[in-house]
Amino acid sequence: MLIKENQIDLSIPPVRLGEQEEVTYEAVTTAVRKAVRLNRAIQAKDGHWPAENIGPLFFTPPLIMVLYFTRTLNIALTPEHKVELLRYIINHQNEDGGWGFHIEGHSTMLGTSLNYISIRILGIGPDDEAVAAGRKWILDHGGATYSPSWGKCYLSVFGLYEWSGCKPLPPEFWLFPSFLPMHPGKQYAAPITDLVLQLREEMHTQPYHEIIWAKARLLCTKEDYYYPHSLIQDVIWGGLYHFGEPILKHWPVSKIRERAVKKAIEIIHWEDENSRYLTHGCVEKAFHMIAIWPENPDSNSDAFKRHLARIPDFLWLAEDGMKVLSFGSQLWDTTLCIQAILESGLVEEYGTTLKKVSRKSSRRLPESYRHFSKGAWTFSDRDHGWQVSDCTSEALRVLLLLSQFPEELVGEKAEPRRLFDAVNFLFSLQGKTGGLAVWEPAGAEEWLDKLNPSELFANIVTEHEYVECTSSAIQTLLLFKKLYPNHRRKEVDNFIEKAIRYVENVQRPDGSWYGGWVVCFTYAAWFALSGLGAVGKTYSTSKTVRKGVDFLLSKQKANGGWGESFRSCPDMVYVHLEGDRTNLVQTAWCLMGLIEAGQAERDPTPLHKAAKLLINSQLENGDFPQEEITGVYMNNCMLHYASYRNIFPTWALGMYSRRVLKTSQKL
């Protein structure tokens, strides 16, 4: 639709280079031109690039479940919505009958139980082939009582499990003073319908009323168990379960519980209002709807109605059906796409693309258990409101880059004051080690991660620093210093110096860096080498860069590409894709990282091979094939960034054209 609306000519024939044929400047320029035109063609009127951001198979089911038990399923979803949601769920059922934690993962109890419930809600009967296969997987793995803690919460709300079989998470934590490290209810169950009664029979291996919930609390399938609980955590949860909860439920101590629940609901309403009912993401949205609906279940509160009004913002229809997005990656994708287009150097191809880009940063929100947001940008849009360090850094860099072009090409330039606010925000997130965190300063003690109640994720209790966020800020502040040399110069220099030291210190002995937000070592290497290269550290001048380059070259395939499995993220070691496959997005990252490290001056052969693979893989319309999943968060959950297949090959080929081929031609 966007291609039709924007009317960009995509008819340039693709380039195909023979096995013995070398890459020429003309060939790569043609490929880049095709890619830039495609990216222009799929830009929306408001300047962003619409694309899905999903992958986890626990995103869609909770919303379906909430709409069902709040009796708003037919209000929020049309019959066509339901058909497409069902198609998505069925399309991602594994051959063994289960559903994974994400679309490329092995079957898990969380994924299977939630998606099983969803297809039953959407009207598929118990005798259907897909339903029968899913039910068999659940029962063969011990039944729904083997759901992880998170799944047990969903099941309890839905009436398929009892709260007495869940680990307690006392809302009283919200009454603690905010300086305490553990500073972060009513246990609601939906009305029991005929479907819930049927599901109780279908999803458990024994009659529901015979289940011993105290024992079920500790059950979890090995397929879901990623983050093992420590002994101290088991002792704490056991103490809360056997002693804390019974005391807190009885008068007069129950008065504290009432006050704590009220405080928790106030925070939920605060978050709803300040995110304009988008909340932090789709997972939180479902939980928030669960939390506020009981306040007025008969006629629905105004807050709940506002939640319903924002549901369309989360729905995305694609080839595999309709799914629920995380909360959108609009800002993030836009900053990367603009840089990819600028790297091409094809000014004659820019058209109105750069003028469409919005100059707005995040809204300034009142700080209630949040870090300040003034000057920051979010991952998605202004309504979302959650400040993010690398999104801020990349957005600031885009504005700095655009400020160097004439206004007739890029539109009105951002006010310096707003740029200064963004710099101040970045300063606030740098830790003592020099690294940058994502949302707030990483100041909590590491031992608190031992209290992680989830079996599914790592690093969810405290904030951490990341090489990607740190390197992004290095590159941005170097450009900022060049354009605004007199603004807090000493602080900028100190920031960069500390950040460089952090990047060097977190490098692993094998020369790699672990990536926290994308798969994984290839992505982190690109960022790390780009940050080091920006301050003049290259293969010939830096031991850290040499080790990083050697690591990447040791992973390059015979066809010139790189192929890293998502297993690298949970396993925390580099894992090749099966079958010696390569991934074009990862190949683009490695190509750019090597260029930034000075590989062209040493031996450009690996760069030529990588560029040739990218060129020969380009499709007729300038797009690139969709391959393996490339995003991740919390070590174990994969995210699909659909736009990456367009952005990064475009960016890499543009950089290769300008900094490798053009340079060699001059020589």
N, C-alpha and C positions, 0 to 999 in steps of 0.2 A: 504494500500500500504506500509506504513512504517513498519507495523507488519510483512509483508511478506519479506521486504528487510532486516530487522534487525534479523530475524530468532531467536527470543527469545522463549524458551519453555514456553507456557502459559497453559499447560495441568494439572497443579496441581489442584486436585478437590477442590471445594469451601467448606468452613466449615459451618455447620449448627448446631446451638446450640438449644436444646429443651427449653421449657418454664421454666422448673425447673432446667435446667443444668447451672452450673456456668462457667464463662469464665476462661479458663486455659491458661497458658503461651504458651503451644504448639498450641492451637487454634489461638491465636492472632498472633503468629509468622508465622503460615501458611498463614493467611490473609494478613499480611504485606508483606511476600515474594511474594505472588501473585500480590499485588499492585505494588511493586517495579519492578517486571518483566514487568508488563504492561507499566509502565512509561518508562522503558528502551526501550521497543518495539516501542513506538510511538515517540521516539526522532529522530530528523532530523540529517543529516550528519554533519551540521555545529554546532550542539550542542543545539539548541533551541527546544522547544516543540510547533509545529504549532497548533494553535487553534483559533477558531473564537472569536472575541470580538465585539459584536454588540448587538442589542436589540431595539434601537430607529427606528421607522418607517419613520423618515425623513432623514435617511442616504442615502438610495438608490435612491429615486426619483430625487433629485437635479442633480445628475450626468447624469441620463437619459435625463432630461430636457435640460441640457447644451449641451450634445452631439447632441440632436435633433436640437436646433436652431443654432448651429454652423456648422451644416451639416456634422458632423463627426461621427454620430451614427453607420453607416455601416463600418467606418474605425476602430473604437475602439471595436466594438462588432460583433461577428459572429451570424448567425441565432441561433446557439445553445445557445450562451450567452443570447439572447433575450428570448428564451423559458424558460430558467432556472430563469431568473430575473422575468419573468411574473409569473412563478409558485410560487416563494417566496412571491410575493405581494398578489396573490390570496389566498395562504395558510394562510395569516395573516389578512384576512378580517374578521371583527367581524360579529356575527350573525345579528346585526341590519343593516348591509350593510356598515358601516363605518370602518375606520382604526384608531387605537389608536396612541398616542404619542410614545408608545413602544409596544412590542409584547404582553404584558399582561395587557395593559391599556384599559380603556373605549375609545370609539370612540371620536375623536376630529376633529375639522375643519382643523387643520394643517395636521394631518395624512391623513385624508380622501381626501382633495383637492389635495395634492401632489401625493398620490398614484393613485387617479382617473386619473389625467393627465398622469401619467406614463403608465398605462395600455392602455390608448388610443393611446399614442405614440407608444407603442409596438404592435399595430395592432388590438386591440380588438374594435369592433364596438359598437355604442351607444345602440344597442338592446340586447347586451349580458346580461345575468342574473346578473353577478357580477357588470358590469358597471351600469345597471339600479338600482341595490340596492344601490350602492355608490352615484349615482346621487340623488336618493330619500333622502338619509341621508343629503346630502349637502343642498338641497332645503328645506327640512323640518326644517333645523336649520338656515334659513335665507339667504342661498346662500353664495358664496365665499367672499362677502364683509365682512362677519363675521369672516374672518381669523384673527389670531393674527398678531401683527406687523411684525413678522418674515415672516409669510406666505404671507403677503401683498407684501413684497419685492420680493419674488420668483415670485408671480403672476404678479407683475409689469414688471419684466424683461421679462417674457414670453408673455406679451401683453394681459393678462387676467384681468388686474387691472391698474389703472392710478397712476403714482407717486404722483399726486396731492392729493391722498387719503392716503398718508403715512406720518408718523411722520418724520420730518426732523432730520437728523444727520449730521450737517455741517462738511465737511472735513476741514474747517478752524480750527477745534480743533488741527489739527496736526501742525499748525503754532504757537500755543501757546508755551511759554517757558516750558521745560520739568518739571520744578519744580512746576507748577500749578497742582492742584489736578484733574482737568477735562481733562488733556492732554490725549488723547486716548492712489456736485459731478456732476460728470456728471451722469445724470439719464438715463441709457440706457434701451431701450426696443428692444427686438428681432424682426426680420422681421415678419409681420403678414401673416401667412399661412392659407390655408383652414381649417386645423385642429384647429388653434387658434380661427378662426371665429366660428367654430362649438362649441368649448368649451365655448366661451363667451355666447352662447345661452343655453348650457347645465348646466352651473354652477352658473348662476345668476337668481334671481327671477324676474327681470325686464329687459327690453331692455338695453343693455350696454350703449348706448348713453344717457339714461335717468337717470343714476345713479348720485347722487350728491356726489362727491368724498370727499368734505370737511366734510360731515356728516359720510361717510363711514369710515373715518380715526379713529373714536372713537369706532367703532363696534368691538365686539369680543364675540364669543359664551361662555357661562358659562362653557362648557366642557373644554375649553382651558385656562380658567382664573385661574391660580394658584397664581400668584404674583400680588396683587392689586396695582394700582398706587396711590401714595400719591397726596394730593392736590397741593403741591409745584411742583410736577412733571407735573401735568396737566397744571399748569400755565406756566411752562417753555416751554413745547412742544407747547402750544397754542401761546405763544409769538413768538417762532421761526417760527411757521407755518404762522401766520398772518402778522408778521412784519419783522422778520429776513430774511426769504427766499426771499420775494419780493425785499428787498433792495440788498441782495447779488447777485441777478440775473441780476442786471442792472449796466451798466457802470456809473461811473468808479470803483464802488465797486466790480463789476464782475471780475476785474483783480485779486483781492484777491482770489476769487473762483478758477480761473484758476491756480493760484500758489498753492493753497491748494490741488486741484485735482492732480496736478503734483507730489506734495509731497507724497500724499497717494499712487499713482501708484508706485513711487520709493520704498516705503516701501514694497509694495506687491512683486515687483521684487526682492528686497533684501531677503524677506522671501522665495520666490521660490528658489532662487539660493542657499541659505544657508541650505535649507532642501532638496536640490536636487529634487525639484518639488513634494515632498510629502506634503508640507505645515504642518500646525499644526495638521490637521486631515481632514477627508473626507468632513465635512461641509465647512471648510475653502478652501479646494481644489476646490469645485464647485464655490464658490464665487470668488476665484482668477482667475479661468478660465473665468468666466463671465466678470471680470474686465479687463483682458488683451486681450481678443479676439477682441473687437472693434478697437484695435490699427491697426490691419491688417486683416479685416474680409474676404477679397477675397482669399488670398493665405495662411493665417495663419502664424503667426510669429514663429520664432524659439522657443520662450518661450512657446507658446501654443503647439507646437509639442512636446516639452519636457514634458509638462503636459500629453499629450496623451500617451506618452511612459510609464508613471508611473501608468496608470490606472490599469493594471493587479495586481499591488501590493495591491490594495484595494478590489479585487474581491475574494469571498470565496464561494465555492460550498459545500452544506451540504444536509442533508436529506430533508429539507424543500425548497430547491432551492438555487439559487445564490443571494448573497447579497453583499452590500458594507460595508466593515469593517470600524471601527473608524479610526485607523491607525496602528492597531496591538498591541498586548501586549506581544511581544516576550521576551523582557528582563525581564519584571515583572514576567511572568509565569515561566521563566527559574530559576530565583533566588528562587522562592518558591518551585519549584519542586526539585531542588538540596537539599534544606534544608529538605524537606520531606524524600528524599532518605537517607540523612545522619542521620536523626533521627531514622531510622530503625535500624541502627547499624549492618546491614547485609553486612559486608565488602565483603564477598564472592559473593554477588550479584551485586556489583557495575560494574564489567566488565570495559568497556571503556567509560562508561557514563560520568564520571567526567573529563576525559581527553578532551572530545569534547567541553566542555564549553569554550566559548571565554573569554578572559581577557580584552577586549577592553572597554574603557569608551567612553563617548560622544566626538565628535569632538569639538575642541575649536573654538567658533564662535565669530566674531566681535560683540560687544554689541551695537545694535541699538534698543533701547527701550526694551532690554532684560536684565535680570540679567546674570552675567557671568556664563559660563558653564564648565570651566576648572575643571577636576576631577569628574564631574558628570556623571550619567547615565540617559538614557531616558527611557520612558515607552516601546518603541518599538525597534528601532535600531539606529545605528550611523547616518544614513542618516536623520532621523527625527530631531535629534539635540536638541530637547527641554529638558532641564535639569529638573529633578523631584527629590524632596527630599527623599521620601520613596523608590523610585527605586534605588537611589544612596545608601541609607542606607542598603537596603537588598542586593544589589550587593557587597558592601564593606564587609558586614558580610560573604557572601559566600566565598569571596576571603580569608578572615581571617580564616574561618573554613577550607578551602582547604589547607591553608598554613601549617596546623598541620599534614597533611598526607604526606607520602613519594611521591616523584615526579613520581615514576614508576606507582603510582595509579592515581594521579591527574594531572600529567603533570607539565609544568614549572610554577613556582610561580610568582605572580605579584611583580613588583619592589616596594620597600617601598615608593619611591618618589610618585608613583601614588596613593598609599593608603593615603599618607599625603595630597595630593591634594583633595581627596574625603572628608577627615575630614575637611579641610578648607572650602569646599563648604557647608557642613552641618552647620558649625559655622555661616556662613553668613546668614542663613535662620532663625536663632532663634530670636524671637521677645523679647520685654521687659518683657512679661508675662512668657517667658520660652518655649512657644509653637513653633512648626515648621510649616511654610507655605509650599506650594507645589512647586511653580515655582520661586517665588521671595519674598523678605521680606515683611511681612504684615505691612506696615507703614501708609497706607492711613486712613483717618478719616472714621468712621463707617457711618456717615450721608450721605456719597456719595452713599451708597447702596440704599438710598431712590430715587435715580435718575435712578434706574434699568429700562431700557426702555422695557424689555421683560415681557410679561404676563406669560411666560412659566417656567422661571428659577428663582432661588434665588441665592444670593451671586455671581453674575457675574461681578459686577462693580469693587470691590476691592478684594485683596488677603486676605485670612483668614488662621488662624492656626488650626491644626487638631490634635486630640488625637492620631490617627493612625500614622501619620508622626512623631509625637513627641516620642511616645513609641518605634517605630522602631529605631529611632536614639539612644535612651537610651540603648537599648540592644546591638546595634552595637558598640557604643563607650565604653561600659563596656568591651567588648571583645577586642577592640582595645587597651584599657588601659592595659589590662592583657598582651598582646603580645608586645606592644610598650610603656612600662611604663615611658619612659623618653621624649616622644614627646609631648610637650605643655601640660604637666601634669596638671598644674593649670587650664588652660582653659578647658581641658576635664572635670575636676572635677566640675568646675563652671557650665559648660553646663549641665551636668547630674543633678546637684542639682536643677538648675532652671527648667529643663524639668520635673523632678519628681514633683516639686511644681505645675507646670501647670496641669499635669495629675490629681493631687489631687483636684485642685481648680475647674476644669471644670466638676467634677462629679456632677450629678444631685442629688437632695434630696432623690430620691428613690433608689440611688445606681448605676444608669446606666450612660453610656456615649453615646453621640450621634455620630454615625459614618457618616462621610461625603462622603465616597467613595464606600462603600459596604453596603448591607442591614444587619443590621444597628446597633442596640443596641447590638446584639450578637457579631458582628464583632468588634465593638469598645471595648466591654468588654474584649474580648480575648487580644487585643493589650494592653489595659490599665493594666490588671492584669499581663500580661507577663512583661511589663516594670517595674511595681512595684515589681513583684516577683524577677526580675533580680537584684534588689538592696537589696534583703532580706526582703521585706515587705510581710508578709503573714497574714492569717486570725487571727492568735494569736497575731500578733504584730502591726497591722494597722487597724484603724477604717475604712479607705477608702476601704481597701481590704475586710473587713467584709461586708460592705454595698454592694460592687460589687458582692461578692459571694452569698449573700442572694438574691440579685436581680436575678441572673441567676438561682438559685435553685427554685425560685418562679415561673419561666417560664418553668421549665422542665415538659414534658408530662409523662403520666403513662408508656409509652413504653420506656422511657429513653432518648427520643430525644427532640429537640427544633424545633419550627416552627414559624418563624417570617415573616410576610407579607411585601411585598415591600411598603405597605401603611405606614409603620413606618417612611419612609423617608420623604414624603411630609407632613404627619400629625405630625411628630416630637414627637410622642408618640408610645410606643410599641404596635404593633397590631399583634395578633396571626393569623396564617394561618387559613383559613376557614376549617371547618370540622375536627378540632383537628388534622390536618396533621402535620407531622414533615418534616424537611429538613436535609439531611445528611451532607451537607457542614456546615450549621449552628450548627448542633450537634457536628461536629468536632471542630469548633471554641470554643464552650462552654466547651467541654471536655478538650481542651488544656488550656483554661483560668483557669479552676478550678484546674487542676494539678499544674499550675504555682503558684496558690494562696495557695497551701498546703492542698487541700481538701482530698488528700489521707491519710494524717496523722490524720485528724478529723474523716471522715466517707467516705470510698471509695465506698459505695453503689451506689451513683448517677453516679460515674465514670464507675462502672461495667455495669450498665444498659445502659449507652450511648455506651460503647464499644461493648456490645452485639448486639445492634441495628445496628451498623456499620458493624460488622462481618456478621450478617445474611442478610444484604442487598447487600453484594458483589456479583457481577455477575460471570459467569463461567470463563471469561477471565481475571478476576482481576479488571475490571472496576467497577464503581458504577453507579446507575441509574441517568439519567439527570432529575432534578426536577425543582423547581421554579427558576426564575431569581434572581441573588444575587448581581449584581453590580448597582451602581448609581452614578450620578454626578449632581451637582447643585440642590440637594434636590428632584428634580421632574422627572428626566430622568433616566430610568433603563437601565442597561447594562448586557448583558449575557456573562459571562466568562465560556466558555465550559470546560476549563481545570480544573476549581476548583473542579469538581466532582471527579477527579482523585487525585489531589494534597492533599487536606485537610484531607480526610479520611485516606489516607496513612500516613500523618504526625501525625495525632492524635493517630492512632493505634500504630505507632512506639513509640511515647512518652509514651503512656499508657503501652506498653509492657516493656519499659526500666525503667520507673520511678514509676510505680504503682505495676505491677505484679512482676517484678524482685526484687524490693525493699521488697515487702511483703514476697517473698520467702526467702530472706536473713534473715528477722526477724524471 
